[in-house]
Amino acid sequence: MAAPADSFEFLRTGKKLRNRAVVAAMTNKQSNEDGSLSDEEINWLLRRADGGFGIVTTAASHVVREGKGWDGEMGVWGDHQLQGLTRLAKGIRERGAVSLGQIFHGGMRCPQGLTGVQPVSASVNPTSDSDTGETRALEDSEIEELVDAFAAAAARCEKAGFDGVEIHGAHGYLICQFLGLQTNRREDRWGGSLENRARFLLNIIERIRQVTSEDFLLGVRISPEYNNIGVMLEDSLDLVDMLVKSGIDYLHISCWDCFTPPTHYDDPRMLTEIFAERLANRLPMISCGAVWSTAQAQQVMDQGADLVAVARSAIGHADWASNLGDLDYDPQRPPFTTAHLESQGLSPKFVEYMRAWKGFIA
Ligand SMILES: Cc1cc2nc3c(=O)[nH]c(=O)nc-3n(C[C@H](O)[C@H](O)[C@H](O)COP(=O)(O)O)c2cc1C
């Protein structure tokens, strides 16, 4: 059985990781108004590459200007963003880690106050922002344009020197809104059956493959369950078979807590075990959620994950991954002091944002 400190190779591309530890995508609100990276955001990620992680993933980054969900969000939609992206990708590589850009569109969670336009979604849906009321349903041609925008963003990441991209299909954003039975009530080829609801995601994958090189990594992050918009576990398991056929390099499941069973599914096992069974080693799997100690990382690998992603542990401990050879490593958990977080490379702006995460800051 593999251990968290063991190396790993993505077979199709031959890209190698020094260990099984992944910095999960984390929004940190430090990007400039035009979506370009700030020095603070680059520094925070480079500290994690210095800290020994195998993969460093960027924050969720919008692929079109109107796909922005919040202030300070990273963007990958324009060439003015290339300079910062290039600095980040080069820095991560120089530090021995593999870099992934996480690409997304916020859909119904893009406030009009921020983008200046009515938000869009698969269907007419309520928005997160009470001023805006409802979304507009995307036209067929607009969906095709967005598929192209995702591909252009991936190509931009490759041009900047990233090793790959992770398509963010989780957490209720646009791709997830297409997958969700409640947010996607379309009657055309983009709605109805799972095959139709997954078409947006599968077309994005296909188009990215057409515009990036053979050795560019392509992964997909999903929420196994996102019940309040109708993403059900049964569907997510069937989606796994479609993703295997699509030719991606890995599947990333966002569990939030790897040590509790699913909520709307009659199976006492953990999500990672259930997905590992369905995958049957056809694709590498990253799992993520509530991992702090080496023992917990090992447990998630024993459940069937090939790689273990961490978010809050990586915020609290820049060098988390360097400790995975120590089987007793069990670092401090929240609440953290501001001084501690600043010592781990968080800017005051990022620390301020973390106050929104209940119990994270003392
Ligand atoms: C500050 C913060 C920002 C996050 N931003 C993103 C994001 O941009 N994209 C994403 O897929 N998940 C995001 N997440 C979710 C994490 O990637 C991860 O799935 C979740 O925090 C559970 O892992 P953890 O228990 O190791 O923190 C964020 C989490 C945190 C704490």
The ligand as an SDF file (V2000), in Angstrom:
LIG
                    3D

 31 33  0  0  0  0  0  0  0  0999 V2000
  -10.1670   29.6210    2.1850 C   0  0  0  0  0  0  0  0  0  0  0  0
  -10.7190   28.5390    1.3120 C   0  0  0  0  0  0  0  0  0  0  0  0
  -10.9500   28.7920   -0.0270 C   0  0  0  0  0  0  0  0  0  0  0  0
  -11.4370   27.7910   -0.8780 C   0  0  0  0  0  0  0  0  0  0  0  0
  -11.5670   28.0270   -2.2080 N   0  0  0  0  0  0  0  0  0  0  0  0
  -11.8200   27.0120   -3.0560 C   0  0  0  0  0  0  0  0  0  0  0  0
  -11.7160   27.1830   -4.4610 C   0  0  0  0  0  0  0  0  0  0  0  0
  -11.3730   28.2710   -4.9650 O   0  0  0  0  0  0  0  0  0  0  0  0
  -11.9810   26.1100   -5.2400 N   0  0  0  0  0  0  0  0  0  0  0  0
  -12.3400   24.8970   -4.7320 C   0  0  0  0  0  0  0  0  0  0  0  0
  -12.5560   23.9550   -5.4920 O   0  0  0  0  0  0  0  0  0  0  0  0
  -12.4320   24.7120   -3.4040 N   0  0  0  0  0  0  0  0  0  0  0  0
  -12.1590   25.7250   -2.5630 C   0  0  0  0  0  0  0  0  0  0  0  0
  -12.1690   25.5000   -1.1960 N   0  0  0  0  0  0  0  0  0  0  0  0
  -12.4710   24.1610   -0.6730 C   0  0  0  0  0  0  0  0  0  0  0  0
  -11.1750   23.4020   -0.4220 C   0  0  0  0  0  0  0  0  0  0  0  0
  -10.4590   23.1870   -1.6210 O   0  0  0  0  0  0  0  0  0  0  0  0
  -11.4360   22.0520    0.2820 C   0  0  0  0  0  0  0  0  0  0  0  0
  -12.1940   21.2500   -0.5660 O   0  0  0  0  0  0  0  0  0  0  0  0
  -12.1580   22.1980    1.6160 C   0  0  0  0  0  0  0  0  0  0  0  0
  -11.6430   23.2890    2.3650 O   0  0  0  0  0  0  0  0  0  0  0  0
  -12.0230   20.9400    2.4720 C   0  0  0  0  0  0  0  0  0  0  0  0
  -10.6540   20.6410    2.6850 O   0  0  0  0  0  0  0  0  0  0  0  0
   -9.9160   20.9460    4.0760 P   0  0  0  0  0  0  0  0  0  0  0  0
  -10.6780   20.2040    5.1390 O   0  0  0  0  0  0  0  0  0  0  0  0
   -8.5270   20.3920    3.8850 O   0  0  0  0  0  0  0  0  0  0  0  0
   -9.9320   22.4000    4.3210 O   0  0  0  0  0  0  0  0  0  0  0  0
  -11.7280   26.5080   -0.3350 C   0  0  0  0  0  0  0  0  0  0  0  0
  -11.5030   26.2700    1.0250 C   0  0  0  0  0  0  0  0  0  0  0  0
  -10.9860   27.2540    1.8390 C   0  0  0  0  0  0  0  0  0  0  0  0
  -10.7150   26.9350    3.2910 C   0  0  0  0  0  0  0  0  0  0  0  0
  1  2  1  0
  2  3  1  0
  2 30  2  0
  3  4  2  0
  4  5  1  0
  4 28  1  0
  5  6  2  0
  6  7  1  0
  6 13  1  0
  7  8  2  0
  7  9  1  0
  9 10  1  0
 10 11  2  0
 10 12  1  0
 12 13  2  0
 13 14  1  0
 14 15  1  0
 14 28  1  0
 15 16  1  0
 16 17  1  0
 16 18  1  0
 18 19  1  0
 18 20  1  0
 20 21  1  0
 20 22  1  0
 22 23  1  0
 23 24  1  0
 24 25  2  0
 24 26  1  0
 24 27  1  0
 28 29  2  0
 29 30  1  0
 30 31  1  0
M  END
$$$$
